[in-house]
Amino acid sequence: MSYGLPKKVFIREVGPRDGLQNESKFIATQDKIDWINQLSLTGLNYIEVTSFVNPTWIPALADADTVTKQIKKAPGVTYAALVPNRRGLDRALESQIDEVSVFISASESHNKENINKTISETEIVLSEVVRESIANNKSIRGYISTVFGCPFEGKVEINEVIRLTDSLFEMGIEELSLGDTIGVAHPLQVRILLEELLKRYPQDKIAMHFHNTRGTAMANVLASLEMGITKFDSSLGGLGGCPYAPGASGNLATDDLHYMLSSMGIQTNINTAKLHSAALFIQEKMKKPLDSHTVKYRMKE
């Protein structure tokens, strides 16, 4: 019995980018490459491998060009990277990335803190990035951060999220990821937002990006599944956080998400053993325990 839930879910692995960007310890370039190569063999069909931002902004990802050029691309896997502006796009195109991800915040304060621009200024920059990406035959994914709450302003109005959603799709993005950057969302809030957005856009155009700051990420996934959403961003081991959002902690853990979905009979196409092996690999390289419940449980076995 399906209980109205999707039969298949697509997991967007963001660990190599969102998971590592906030780490004070620099992970060696070859270790990043080896980790991504392991992730490519798990059955994941989407990996966000890095960010082409100014290295002074995100020192942890200063090796973006080398990483993207040296990974072994597996058939059927989309390799994506975050791109903030035209200069970042030029680097991404040179690195032969498959998909370009652009980002903007739903709150003015976080947008200024994150990329030192107003929302209006950012929309102009992203419009050029999207246009040039399309001209170069790249698929484009959009992110809206602080959708459910801002570390500086608190509440974020749904109308602004809807306006930015319209703006990004009008630019030409193909998929939109809605980010709970500081992990404040609860299931009712998720349902209310999706009820509004799904009046305007089909379910397969929307992905959810939850952080587990307050332990509500998995409950928010279930609420999203009940609304027909089939795409979720997650980070192996629960790695992650935003360097420009005080209080933001790790992402929803890929291994925990996979466990829940597969236990519910929802297909993910992910190999559990290979996923766990990749988690242990990055845990050893980081020299600290991962936060996912799955890793903690299996370490006790």
C-alpha positions in Angstrom: 0.0 0.0 0.0 1.5 3.4 -1.1 -0.6 5.7 1.2 -0.4 8.2 -1.7 3.4 8.5 -1.4 5.7 8.6 -4.4 7.1 5.3 -5.5 10.5 6.8 -6.4 12.6 9.7 -5.0 15.7 11.4 -6.4 18.3 12.4 -4.0 20.6 15.3 -4.9 23.9 14.7 -3.0 25.3 18.1 -2.0 27.9 16.9 0.5 31.0 17.8 -1.6 29.8 21.4 -1.8 27.3 22.3 0.9 28.8 19.7 3.3 32.4 20.9 3.1 32.0 24.6 2.5 31.7 25.4 6.2 34.5 23.2 7.4 37.5 24.9 9.0 39.7 21.9 8.2 40.7 21.9 4.5 40.1 18.5 3.0 42.9 17.6 0.6 42.0 18.0 -3.0 42.8 14.3 -3.8 40.6 13.2 -0.9 37.7 15.3 -2.3 38.3 13.7 -5.7 38.4 10.2 -4.3 35.2 10.8 -2.2 33.3 12.1 -5.2 34.4 9.1 -7.2 33.1 6.8 -4.5 29.8 8.7 -4.4 29.6 8.2 -8.2 29.4 4.5 -7.7 26.7 4.4 -5.0 23.7 4.8 -7.4 23.3 8.5 -6.8 22.4 10.2 -10.1 23.2 13.7 -9.0 26.2 15.1 -7.2 26.9 18.8 -6.5 30.7 18.7 -6.5 31.9 22.2 -5.6 31.3 25.9 -5.8 32.9 28.4 -8.2 32.9 31.3 -5.8 35.8 33.5 -5.0 38.2 31.3 -3.0 38.5 34.1 -0.4 34.8 33.7 0.3 34.9 29.9 0.7 38.5 28.8 1.3 37.3 25.2 1.8 36.4 25.0 -1.9 39.4 26.9 -3.3 40.3 23.8 -5.4 37.1 23.8 -7.4 38.8 23.8 -10.8 41.1 20.9 -10.1 38.4 18.8 -8.5 35.9 19.2 -11.3 38.6 18.4 -14.0 40.0 15.3 -12.3 36.9 13.4 -11.0 35.9 10.3 -12.9 32.5 11.0 -14.3 30.2 8.0 -14.2 27.5 7.4 -16.8 24.1 8.6 -15.8 25.3 10.9 -13.0 24.8 14.7 -13.3 27.8 16.7 -11.8 26.7 20.1 -10.7 28.4 23.2 -9.2 27.3 26.4 -7.6 27.9 29.5 -9.7 27.5 33.0 -8.2 28.3 35.2 -11.3 29.7 35.4 -14.8 33.3 34.9 -13.7 32.3 31.7 -11.8 30.4 30.5 -14.9 33.4 30.9 -17.1 35.3 28.7 -14.7 32.5 26.2 -14.6 32.2 26.0 -18.4 36.0 25.5 -18.7 35.7 22.6 -16.2 33.0 21.0 -18.2 30.5 20.8 -15.4 27.1 19.3 -16.4 24.7 21.5 -14.5 24.9 25.1 -13.2 23.3 26.0 -9.9 22.5 29.6 -9.2 21.4 30.9 -5.8 19.6 33.8 -4.1 18.2 34.4 -0.6 14.6 35.2 0.2 15.7 37.7 2.8 17.6 40.9 2.0 19.9 40.7 5.0 21.1 37.1 4.3 21.5 37.9 0.6 23.8 40.8 1.5 25.7 38.8 4.0 26.0 35.9 1.7 27.1 37.6 -1.6 27.3 41.3 -0.7 24.5 42.3 -3.0 20.8 43.2 -2.7 18.2 40.8 -4.0 17.5 43.0 -7.0 21.2 43.3 -7.9 21.5 39.5 -7.6 18.6 38.9 -9.9 20.4 40.9 -12.6 23.6 38.9 -12.2 21.7 35.6 -12.2 19.8 36.5 -15.3 23.1 36.8 -17.2 24.4 33.5 -15.7 21.3 31.6 -16.7 21.2 33.1 -20.2 24.8 32.2 -20.9 24.4 28.8 -19.4 21.5 28.1 -21.7 23.6 29.4 -24.6 26.3 26.8 -23.7 23.7 24.0 -23.5 23.9 23.6 -19.7 21.0 22.7 -17.5 20.3 25.2 -14.7 19.1 24.7 -11.2 18.0 27.5 -8.9 18.3 27.7 -5.1 16.3 30.0 -2.9 17.9 30.2 0.6 16.2 31.2 3.9 12.8 30.2 2.6 11.4 29.4 6.0 13.3 31.8 8.2 16.3 34.2 8.2 19.0 34.4 10.9 18.9 38.2 10.8 15.3 39.0 10.0 13.3 36.1 11.3 10.1 35.4 9.4 10.2 35.3 5.6 7.1 36.2 3.7 5.7 33.5 1.4 4.9 36.2 -1.2 8.6 37.0 -1.5 9.4 33.3 -2.0 6.7 33.1 -4.7 8.1 36.3 -6.4 11.6 34.9 -6.5 10.3 31.5 -7.7 8.6 33.2 -10.6 11.7 35.3 -11.3 14.0 32.3 -11.5 11.7 30.2 -13.7 11.2 33.2 -16.0 15.0 33.4 -16.3 15.0 29.8 -17.5 16.0 27.5 -14.6 14.7 23.9 -14.9 14.4 23.0 -11.2 14.1 25.0 -8.0 15.5 23.9 -4.6 13.8 25.5 -1.6 16.3 25.9 1.3 15.6 25.8 5.0 19.0 27.3 5.5 18.9 27.5 9.3 16.7 24.6 10.0 13.7 26.4 11.4 10.9 24.8 9.3 8.2 22.5 10.6 5.9 20.2 8.6 2.8 22.5 8.7 5.0 25.4 7.4 6.3 23.2 4.6 2.7 22.2 3.6 1.5 25.8 3.5 4.3 26.9 1.2 4.0 24.0 -1.1 0.3 24.4 -1.4 0.9 27.8 -2.8 3.8 27.0 -5.1 2.2 23.8 -6.5 -0.7 25.9 -7.7 1.8 27.5 -10.1 4.4 24.8 -10.8 4.4 21.0 -11.2 5.8 18.9 -8.4 8.8 17.7 -10.5 10.1 21.2 -10.8 10.5 21.6 -7.1 13.1 20.1 -4.7 13.5 20.6 -1.0 16.7 21.4 0.9 16.4 20.8 4.7 18.9 21.4 7.4 18.5 19.4 10.6 19.3 22.2 13.1 16.3 21.5 15.3 15.7 17.8 14.4 12.8 18.5 12.1 14.3 17.7 8.7 13.0 14.2 8.3 9.5 15.2 9.4 9.6 18.0 6.8 10.6 15.4 4.2 7.5 13.3 5.0 5.3 16.4 4.7 6.9 17.1 1.3 6.4 13.5 0.2 2.7 13.8 1.1 2.6 16.8 -1.2 4.1 14.8 -4.0 7.6 16.1 -3.9 10.2 13.6 -5.2 13.5 15.5 -5.1 15.5 16.2 -2.0 18.9 17.7 -1.4 21.0 16.0 1.3 24.6 15.6 2.5 26.2 12.3 3.3 26.7 11.9 7.1 24.8 15.1 7.8 27.8 17.3 6.8 27.2 21.0 6.2 26.1 24.4 7.3 26.2 27.9 5.9 29.2 30.1 6.7 27.0 33.2 6.3 24.0 32.0 8.4 24.7 32.0 12.1 23.2 29.0 13.8 23.0 26.9 10.6 24.0 23.3 11.3 24.3 20.2 9.2 22.2 19.2 6.2 19.7 16.4 6.2 21.9 13.3 6.1 21.8 11.3 2.8 22.3 8.0 4.6 19.4 8.7 7.1 17.2 9.8 4.2 18.0 6.7 2.2 17.3 4.5 5.1 13.9 6.0 5.8 12.8 6.0 2.1 14.0 2.5 1.4 12.4 1.2 4.6 9.1 2.7 3.4 9.4 1.0 0.1 10.3 4.1 -1.9 12.9 3.5 -4.5 16.2 5.5 -4.4 18.5 3.2 -6.5 21.2 3.7 -3.9 23.5 0.9 -2.8 23.5 1.0 1.0 26.9 -0.6 1.5 28.7 1.7 -0.9 27.0 4.7 0.6 28.2 3.7 4.1 31.7 3.1 2.8 31.8 6.6 1.3 30.6 8.0 4.6 33.4 6.2 6.6 35.9 7.5 4.0 35.1 11.2 4.5 34.7 10.7 8.3 38.3 9.4 8.4 39.6 12.2 6.3 37.8 14.9 8.4 39.1 13.3 11.6 35.8 13.8 13.4 32.5 11.8 13.8 29.7 12.4 11.3 26.3 13.4 12.6 24.1 11.0 10.8 22.2 8.4 12.9 23.0 5.7 10.4 26.8 6.2 10.7 26.5 6.3 14.5 24.4 3.1 14.6 26.5 1.1 12.2 29.7 2.1 14.0 28.3 0.3 17.0 27.7 -3.0 15.1 
